[in-house]
Amino acid sequence: MSDDLKRRAAAAALDFVEPGMKLGLGTGSTATHFVTLLGERIRQGLDVRCTATSSVTEDHARRSGVPVEDLDVLLTLDLTVDGADEIDGAFRLIKGGGGALLREKIVASASDRMLVIADAAKKVAQLGRFPLPIELVAFGHLSTLERVRTHLSALGYDGSVALRANADGALFRTDNGNVIADADLHRIDDAEHLEASLTLLPGVVECGLFLGIATHALIASEDGVERLER
């Protein structure tokens, strides 16, 4: 049922797309549904220009008939459509479960609007149940990891912080050649301070907190698709 709800949210997002738009395409299972459906509209004559937040999304877009250009060609975007691992009532997000958080944040920040598409399980009262992804420069990443652990402990977080691995046990690498540490924080009480302080640590590239970026959301449940605006 969850996959069906994701597809419903993705289908509703097409109502936000207008001819001539420059679009950012997110990464993840819900965003994949949107790219597939967008491809169907393009084959019917819709004219849009798009940029992708990951190599996985770019490959899927091209297979679906969706034109993909470099963000440095488009420069600014009208709308980014992307999923979320968590979204709270203040439109704060945790993203990065798919490993594309840095590019997702760059693309979303280049957009006039960011539309979040998700199933109802992703809507939470408090961020933190989903592990927070933290992207680290590969050089010295074990040293950086220890600083991250020490910093989180000083802030009162006592959950585990572990490097992400692939199914074969190899260290996960982002499209940028970086690694990701996933932090089990359980509950985030001050997301703004956490984001600002984490990204000040040398070796930390970005974290999966998206604050003040999302403007709209489509949350699909068995009762329909809820439309939210910040």
N, C-alpha and C positions, 0 to 999 in steps of 0.2 A: 504493500500500500504506500510506503514511503516514496518509492520511485514514481508512482502515479501522482502523488502530491507534488513532487518536484516538477514533474512535467506540466502540471496544471499552473503552477506559479510561473514557469518559463513561458507558457502559452500566453498568460495574462500580460507578460512583459512586452509582448509584441504591440500592445496598444500604445506603448510609449514611443515606439519607433516611427519616425516620419521620413518621407523621401528626402534625400540630400544630406541626411545626418552623418556625422562622424561618430562611430561607436567604439567603445572599449569592450572587449569580450573577456569575461572572467574565466577562472579555472575551477574545475570541480564538477561533480556529477550533475548538479542543477544547472550550472552554466553550460554544460555539454548539451543538455536538452534545449536550451535557448539557441545555441549555435545551430543545432539541427533544424529547428523550426524556422530560424532566420533564413537558412539556406533555401527552404521551401518557398518563402516569400520572395527571395531574390530571383529564384527561377520563374516566379510569376511576374517579375518586372520591377520589383522594389530596387531602387538605386540608393545604396549607402556605401560608405567607406569605413573600414574597420581596422583596428589594431588588436593584437592578442597579448594576453598577460603571461603566456608560457608557450613553450615549444609544443606541448601536448595540445593546447587549444588551437594553436596555429595549424598544426597538422590536421586536426579534426575539421577546422573551418575550411581549409582548402579542399578536403575530401567532400565537404558538404556544399561546395560551390560558393562559399563566402569569400569575398576579396579581402586580403590581408595586406596592410602596409605597415611600414615602420612608424613608430610614434614620432620620430624626429622628422618625418615627412608631414604628418598631420598636425603636429605641435599641440593643438588643443582639440578637445572632444566635446561633443554635445551631451553624450550620455554614456555611462558605463553600466553594464548589466552584469552582476556577479552574485555568487552565493555567499553564505556566511556559515561559520561553524557555531556561532552564537550571536544573537542580537537582543539587546535589552530595550526597555521602554524609552530610553533617551537616545536611541539609534547608535549606541556604541556597539562595536563588533569585536569578535575574535575571528580572525581569518588565518589561513596558512596551513590548514590540514592537508592541502594538496601540494604544499611546498613552494608556492609561488607568491608568498606574501609581499616581497619587495616590489616585484613588477606590478602586482595587483595594486599596491598603494600608490606607485608612481602613476599608473594609468588612471586610477580613480581620482587622484589629485589634479590631473590634467583635464578633468571633465567638469562641465557645468553642473551636472547632476550624477549621482550614483544611485542606481536602483538595485536594492537587495532582493533576491528571489530565494525563498526557502520554504521548507515544510514547517509545520507548527512546532515540531520538536526542537527547532533551533531558537525559538523565542523563549527567553529566560527572564526571570525577575532580577537575577544577579549574575554577572559574568564570572567565569572561573571554573565551572565544572569541566569544560573542555580544556585540555592542556594548552597553555599559551606557547605558540611557536616563537622562537627567538633565533634569528639568522645571524650566524657568526662567520667572520672571515676564516677561511681554511687555515691560513698561517697562524700558528700558535693557538689553535682552537681549544686545546685541552687547558691551556693556561687561562684563556678567556672564560671557559666553562667554569673554572673554579672561582673566578671573580664574580660571575653571574650568581653562582650558588651562595657565595658569601654575601653579596648585595641583597639577594632575596631573603636570606635568613635575617639580615639586619632590619629588613622591613617587616619581619614577623611571619614570613611564609616558610613553612617547614616541610613542604611537599618535595618530592623527588624532582630532579632536573637531569634529563638523560639525552644523549645524542640520538638523533633519529637514524634508524638503519633500514635498509631495504629488506625484502623478504629473504634474500640470500645471506643476510647478515652483514653485507658491505655497508659502509657509511653512506648515508643518503647525501647526494649532492644536488644543489639547486641549479637552475639554468645559468646562474651567475658563477658557478663553481664553488659556492659557499656550502656550509653545513648548517644543520638546524638542531637546536636544543629544544626539547619540549618540557615545559615546566608545569607540574601538577600543583596548581595554586589553590584549587578547591573553591575559593571565594576571593574576588578582587574588590576591595573596598574603595580604593582611590585609583581608578584607572589612569587618570590624567597624570598623576605623580609617577605612577609605575612606568608608563610609557616614556615620559621625559627622562627619568633617571636611568632606565635601562639603556636607552640609546646614547647616553653620555659615556657609557663604559667603552674604553678602547677595545676594538675587536668586535663589538656588537654593531651589526649593520642596520638591523631593523627588528621590530617585534610585531606580533600579529594583532596588536590593538589598533583598531581603526576608529578614531575619535573625531567627531565633527566633520566627517567626510560623507557618510551616507545621507541622502536627502529623502529617499522614498523606499518603501518596502512592500513586497507582495508576499503574504504569508498564507500558504495553502493548508487547509485542514479538510476533514471530511464534510464540513459544513459549507465549504466554499473558499474563495480567496479573499483574504482581508487586505485592504489597501490602506497603507499608512503613509503619512507625510510628516517630515520634521518641520 
